[in-house]
Amino acid sequence: MTALKTRTPKSGPLARLAGAVALGSLLLGAPAASAADNVKLALNWLVSGKNAPYFVAVEKGFYAEQGLNVSISRGNGSGDTIKRVAAGESDFGLADTAAVIGAKANDESPVKLVGLIFGKSSVAILYVKGAIKEPNDLIGKKLGRSAAGASVNMFPAFLQANKIERSGINEVVVNPNSFLPLMLSKQVDAVLDQSSYLGRYRKGAQEAGLDIDAFRFADYGLDLYGDGIIVKTDLIKSNPALIKRFMAATLKGSQYAFENPDEAIAILRKTNPEIDADVGKEELLDTKQLAMTDEVAKHGLGYIDAKHMENVRDIVTKSLSLKRSVPVDEIYTLEFLPPEKKS
């Protein structure tokens, strides 16, 4: 058996993760030389810096080491990605945890999380610094939002957690593509979006002399999990080894990208040159911050805590008025993470 080579940090949480990922890969074993398995990964939105780990895993041969030929496609929201995976159009998908819970509760969607990418949700309110300094300052201000989406769905729970009356906020429903122009022209004071895109907002606001920051819902009363890798439950039964191999390579790609952000963004831009290098790096570093939680420091990348998931499920179930409370063992499994990641 050939050892998987990886650059290991000298100290800190990633150092502990490095050994776990490398050992997990060894225990899983590299497949024998044969034709690679073609698999599809569907993202949940446009390709951005936060997706660099998957492209790193392709470029550095981490997927190939596991006998996988992975093709990556953009998404059109977590809901659409969940449908694509459920229909068998994609083998793996990146989807928001709240969206997964909602799809299972209301539609009995046959998907399951097999590992987290974001230990904290990136759903946030992005605002122009100045008149707004804390969530309560949104009262009397104009807030731009889309008609639907994860941020819109969880907005009422955020307001409730921070004791803010929704009627005091002037909400403007617009296309997300107009969020930044509206902020720059001061037609809105804040928007509902993802903290992962803060770098793009800040770069666009530089010439206008504006400073933009974010209130992550997860930092203000809603301790939500973020994006994770999902598979169709049929695949869990028919080809568990494929899932194990995919997760080993994906976690290795995440680790490498977090340790080497400049190289990771350079790799990403080879196939996605439209992504600004500085913005892409900031998006990746935001992803690292969301990923490197206390749970991950203790258990490893991809880990999901049962009690934490119960809390997330309860928040989502109440906020979205779901048809049922989904048992956590229907939402996720840890069986496809390297053994060291299990609690």
Secondary structure, DSSP 8 states (H G I E B T S, - for coil): ---------SSSHHHHHHHHHHHHHHHH----SS--EEEEEE-SSS--GGGHHHHHHHHTTHHHHTTEEEEEE--S-HHHHHHHHHTTS-SEEEEEHHHHHHHHHHH---EEEEEES-SS--EEEEEEBTTBSSGGGGTTSEEEE-SSSHHHHHHHHHHHHTT--GGGSEEEE--GGGHHHHHHTTS-SEEEEEGGGHHHHHHHHTTTT--EEEEEGGGTT-----EEEEEEHHHHHH-HHHHHHHHHHHHHHHHHHHH-HHHHHHHHHHH-TTS-HHHHHHHHHHHHHHH--HHHHHH-TT---HHHHHHHHHHHHHHTT-SS---HHHHB--TTS-GGG--
